[in-house]
Amino acid sequence: MKQLIRIVFASALFCPVIGMLGSCSEEADCSMVGRPMMNCLVYTLNEMDIAVRDTLDSLTVTAFGTDSILVNAQQDVRDVSLPLRYTADSTILVFRYNQQTTDTVTVRHTNTPYFLSMDCGYQVTQSLTSVAYTRHHLDSIHIFDNEVGLYGSTNLQLFY
């Protein structure tokens, strides 16, 4: 009888533990997969025509043709990270410096989807091909690295 009680007690303890260990499975963590952002740094040329980091007093960036505000009246801007459209091969951004001054930047890029996993679906890699812009406040733009990524590498150098 004591042996039967021990067996029942042990199975009452170990069956739930074994069940929990067996039911755990690896789940894909799709939250670790971020969206690639185009990173832009602000520069100016000094007296010797050497590029030095600069700061914009204020910047608001919107996506042209939408009501999306990507950067909202940010102060003392040294760098900015911006998403690119993954449903089209160009993204038009409007840089507003104050009430009167804006620049329009058109970024052309390629979008290449690749399969990540069954749980996470696909991801899109983006590569910059060209940049066109107005020159109201902006002087020039240089493509530093054309591969847009997740890790904060500089893609565009904005010269003012």
HELIX and SHEET records of a PDB file:
HELIX    1   1 LYS A    2  SER A   23  1                                  22    
HELIX    2   2 CYS A   30  MET A   32  5                                   3    
SHEET    1   A 3 ALA A  51  ARG A  53  0                                        
SHEET    2   A 3 MET A  38  LEU A  45 -1                                        
SHEET    3   A 3 ASP A  79  LEU A  82 -1                                        
SHEET    1   B 4 ALA A  51  ARG A  53  0                                        
SHEET    2   B 4 MET A  38  LEU A  45 -1                                        
SHEET    3   B 4 THR A 154  PHE A 159  1                                        
SHEET    4   B 4 SER A 140  ILE A 143 -1                                        
SHEET    1   C 6 ILE A  69  VAL A  77  0                                        
SHEET    2   C 6 LEU A  56  ALA A  63 -1                                        
SHEET    3   C 6 SER A  90  ARG A  96 -1                                        
SHEET    4   C 6 THR A 102  SER A 117 -1                                        
SHEET    5   C 6 GLY A 121  TYR A 133 -1                                        
SHEET    6   C 6 GLU A 147  VAL A 148 -1                                        
END                                                                             
